[in-house]
Amino acid sequence: MYLIINTTDDTKVEVILAKSQNDFKIKYAKGQRRQSENLLLTIDKILKENKISPQKIKGIGVVTGPGGFTSVRIGVVVANTLAYALKKEVYGLKNSDYNNHKDLIEKIITAFKNKKSKKIVLPYYDREPNIG
């Protein structure tokens, strides 16, 4: 199983639990200014609903941006932290690198199989941060 995090949409948090491109579950949570509150709860819910322990995760994928400065940062930090804590690798993709959920999942699983994953990924911002 692969865990994929997407917080690039300011209005929602998206967590995918995938065995393959055609066998996956998606869990959404409202995100508007609540990504930090909802992301870990959403990850916990999808794992429990599918009876998957965190140790069974093979790798963690994350959409690195672009998106809102804080929401992207939260998604990437959580992905990196989970990868570190679980002793797994992480792989990041930009929004422009995939077309839909199946494409996202396929590219992330392929990256892990081809040993392109890393110990840490960085967020991608398409402009200077505007923190107000």
N, C-alpha and C positions, 0 to 999 in steps of 0.2 A: 504494500500500500504506500502511496505517495500522498503527502499533505501539501496542498497548494493554497496560498494565501493571496488575496487580491483586495487591497484597500485603496485602489486608485480612484474609485468613484466616491466622491464626498458624501453621497447619500446612503451608501450601504457598505457592508463588509461581506465578502464572499469567501467561503472556505470550501475547498473541494477535497474529497477523499477518493483517490483513484487507484484502481488495480490496473486499468488499461484505458485506452482512448474510448472504448465503448462500454466500460464498466466503471461508473463513477457516481458519486453522490455529491450534491451541492447543498450547502446550508447558507442562507442569507440572514443578515441582521441589519437593522437600521443603523446607519453610521453617522448621519449628520452631526458632526462635532462630538461623536460618541464612539469613535473607533477604538480608543484605548479601553473603554469600558466593555465593549461588546466583543472584541476579537477573541480574547482568551476564552470567554464563555461559549462562543460559537464553536471554537475548536474543541472544547471539552464536550459540548453537546453532540457534535457529529461523530466523535470517537466513541462516546458512550452508546449512541443510537445504533452504531454499527458493530458494537462489541469489539473494538480494536484498542489494544493498549498502546500507549505512546511508543513503547519499545519495538512494536511491530512495524513502525513506519520505516520505510527504506530510505527515504530522502524527503527534503522539504523544498518545494518550489515557491517562488514569490514573484509577483508582478512588481517590478521595480520603478515603474512610472512611465510617462509623466502622470501627474495628478496633483492633488493638493499637497502642499509642502508637509504638513503635519500628518495627514493620513498616509502618504507614501512612507514617510519615516517610521511611523508606527508599524506598518506591515513588514518592512524590511528588518527593523530591530527585533520584532517578535520572531520572524523566520530565523534570523541569525542566532538568537538566544536559544530557541528550541533546538536548532541544529547542534549548538555547542553543548547544551545540557544532555541531549540524547546521544551525543557522539556520532552524529550523522553529518552528511554534507548538505549543502544548500545550492540551489541554482536559481538565477534570476533572469527574467525576460521582460523586455519593454512591451508596452501595449501594442506598439507597431510591429512586433515580431510574430504575432499570431492573429488569426481571424475569428476564432470562436472557441468554445470550451474544449471541443475535441482536439482542435489544433494545438491549443495551449498544453493540454495533457500529453499529447503525443510528443511535442517538442521537449517537454520537461523530462518525461520518461526516457526518451532517446538520449538526452544529455547525460543522464545518470548512467545509462548503459554504455555510453561512449566515454565515460570518465571525464566529462567536462564540468562536473560539479566542483564546488570550492568549499573552503572552510568559512568564507564570509562573502556576502555580496553588498554592493553599495546602491543607494537609491539613485534614480536617474531623474533629474529635473530639467525640463526643456527651457527654463528661464530662471533668472535670479529669484530667490525667495522673496516674497512680499509678506512679511510677518507684521500683522497689525494688531 
